[in-house]
Amino acid sequence: MRADVHVRLAPGVTTRDYERRLREISGVVGAHVVVGDFDLTVRVACEDGAQLRGTMARLRQAGGQDLAAELIVRTLLG
């Protein structure tokens, strides 16, 4: 399963700090800095819901204050 996890960083955590931490989290396959309600969108690949919850917990521990996940059901382009 793949998901996009939208991340709002905790106060004092920079995108550079978070990027370094992301590189150490298993299941993270990509990330984008975005403008809007969140600071980053992180693409993750997981075997199941339990692994997704574990990955999201690590994203929080790395400095994500607020997270929202969207499961990718089907890719249309790209």
C-alpha positions as CSV (number, residue, x, y, z in Angstrom):
1,M,0.0,0.0,0.0
2,R,1.1,3.5,-0.7
3,A,0.1,6.7,1.1
4,D,0.8,10.4,1.1
5,V,1.3,11.7,4.6
6,H,0.9,15.5,5.0
7,V,3.1,16.8,7.8
8,R,3.1,20.1,9.7
9,L,6.4,20.5,11.5
10,A,6.7,21.1,15.2
11,P,7.9,24.6,16.2
12,G,11.7,24.8,15.9
13,V,12.0,21.9,13.4
14,T,13.4,23.0,10.0
15,T,12.7,21.2,6.7
16,R,16.5,20.5,6.5
17,D,16.4,18.8,10.0
18,Y,13.3,16.8,9.0
19,E,14.8,15.8,5.6
20,R,17.8,14.3,7.4
21,R,15.5,12.3,9.7
22,L,13.3,11.2,6.8
23,R,16.2,9.5,5.2
24,E,16.5,7.2,8.2
25,I,12.8,6.1,8.2
26,S,12.1,2.8,6.5
27,G,9.2,3.0,4.1
28,V,9.7,6.6,3.1
29,V,10.0,6.7,-0.7
30,G,9.8,10.4,-1.4
31,A,9.0,13.8,0.0
32,H,8.0,17.3,-1.2
33,V,8.1,20.6,0.6
34,V,4.7,22.2,0.0
35,V,2.9,25.5,0.7
36,G,-0.5,25.5,2.4
37,D,-1.9,23.9,5.5
38,F,1.1,21.5,5.8
39,D,4.8,21.9,5.3
40,L,5.6,18.6,3.6
41,T,4.0,15.7,1.8
42,V,5.8,12.4,2.4
43,R,5.2,9.4,0.2
44,V,5.4,6.1,2.0
45,A,5.1,2.4,1.0
46,C,3.9,0.0,3.6
47,E,2.7,-3.7,3.7
48,D,-0.4,-3.0,5.7
49,G,-2.2,-0.6,8.1
50,A,-0.1,-1.5,11.1
51,Q,3.1,-0.7,9.2
52,L,1.6,2.6,8.1
53,R,0.7,3.5,11.7
54,G,4.3,2.7,12.7
55,T,5.7,4.8,10.0
56,M,3.4,7.7,11.0
57,A,4.6,7.3,14.6
58,R,8.2,7.6,13.4
59,L,7.3,10.7,11.3
60,R,5.9,12.3,14.5
61,Q,9.0,11.3,16.5
62,A,11.1,12.9,13.8
63,G,9.4,16.3,14.4
64,G,6.0,16.1,12.7
65,Q,3.5,17.9,14.9
66,D,0.3,17.2,12.8
67,L,-0.1,14.5,10.3
68,A,-2.8,13.5,7.9
69,A,-2.6,10.4,5.7
70,E,-4.3,9.7,2.3
71,L,-4.2,6.2,0.9
72,I,-3.4,6.0,-2.7
73,V,-6.0,3.8,-4.3
74,R,-5.1,4.1,-8.0
75,T,-2.5,6.0,-10.0
76,L,-3.9,7.8,-13.1
77,L,-0.8,9.5,-14.5
78,G,2.9,9.2,-13.6
